[in-house]
Amino acid sequence: MNRCTDIMRVHAKGDGSYGKVYHYMKPMVNNCKVTFVDGSSYWLKTTYNDRTFSFSSEPNTLYLDQECTVLADVTRTQKIQACKKAGLI
């Protein structure tokens, strides 16, 4: 089977198609900005797993800058709890 995918003209021949899509998308995936209900904004760091061809973020860590070098003084869970206590969620 030799077909082209819909998102780009990369041939998917059964084996290796996930790897081709992963390496195509990897340069476009960046750290993501998170905005909470109270209006505060933080950044989540994106990690790449070249072995399983997947992307993920650190589960509970927030950062103050886009490069994810300055750690925020609050965690994601604490921020969600604060929004719940304020009655925003």
C-alpha positions as CSV (number, residue, x, y, z in Angstrom):
1,M,0.0,0.0,0.0
2,N,1.5,3.3,-1.0
3,R,-0.8,6.3,-0.2
4,C,-0.3,9.9,0.7
5,T,-1.5,11.3,4.0
6,D,-3.9,14.2,4.0
7,I,-1.9,16.7,6.0
8,M,1.3,16.5,3.9
9,R,2.5,14.5,1.0
10,V,4.5,12.0,3.0
11,H,4.1,8.4,1.9
12,A,2.6,6.1,4.6
13,K,3.6,2.5,3.8
14,G,2.4,0.9,7.0
15,D,5.6,0.8,9.0
16,G,7.2,4.1,10.0
17,S,4.3,6.4,9.1
18,Y,4.1,7.6,12.8
19,G,7.7,8.5,12.7
20,K,7.4,10.5,9.5
21,V,4.5,12.5,10.9
22,Y,6.2,13.0,14.2
23,H,9.4,14.4,12.6
24,Y,7.3,16.6,10.3
25,M,5.4,18.1,13.3
26,K,8.2,18.3,15.8
27,P,9.6,21.7,14.7
28,M,6.1,23.2,14.8
29,V,5.2,22.0,18.4
30,N,6.2,24.6,21.0
31,N,5.6,25.3,24.6
32,C,2.0,26.2,25.2
33,K,0.4,29.1,26.9
34,V,-2.1,28.4,29.7
35,T,-4.6,31.1,30.7
36,F,-6.7,30.4,33.8
37,V,-10.2,31.7,34.6
38,D,-8.8,34.5,36.8
39,G,-6.9,35.9,33.9
40,S,-3.4,34.9,34.8
41,S,-1.2,33.3,32.1
42,Y,1.6,30.8,32.4
43,W,3.5,28.5,30.1
44,L,3.7,24.6,30.0
45,K,6.9,23.0,28.8
46,T,6.5,20.6,25.9
47,T,8.7,17.5,26.0
48,Y,9.4,15.3,23.0
49,N,9.7,11.5,23.1
50,D,11.7,10.4,20.0
51,R,11.4,6.7,21.0
52,T,7.6,6.6,21.0
53,F,7.0,9.5,18.7
54,S,4.8,11.5,21.1
55,F,4.6,14.9,22.7
56,S,3.6,15.7,26.3
57,S,3.8,18.4,28.9
58,E,5.2,18.4,32.4
59,P,2.2,17.4,34.5
60,N,2.1,20.0,37.2
61,T,4.7,22.6,36.5
62,L,4.1,26.2,35.3
63,Y,6.6,28.7,34.0
64,L,6.6,32.5,33.6
65,D,8.3,32.8,30.3
66,Q,7.9,31.2,26.9
67,E,11.3,29.5,26.9
68,C,10.2,27.8,30.2
69,T,13.3,28.8,32.2
70,V,11.7,30.8,35.0
71,L,9.7,28.5,37.3
72,A,6.4,30.0,38.6
73,D,5.8,30.0,42.4
74,V,2.5,28.1,42.0
75,T,1.7,24.7,40.5
76,R,-1.1,23.9,38.1
77,T,-3.1,22.1,40.8
78,Q,-2.7,25.0,43.3
79,K,-3.9,27.5,40.6
80,I,-7.0,25.4,39.8
81,Q,-7.8,25.1,43.5
82,A,-7.4,28.9,44.0
83,C,-9.9,29.5,41.1
84,K,-12.3,27.0,42.6
85,K,-12.1,28.7,46.0
86,A,-12.7,32.1,44.3
87,G,-15.9,30.6,42.8
88,L,-14.7,31.0,39.2
89,I,-15.1,27.4,38.3
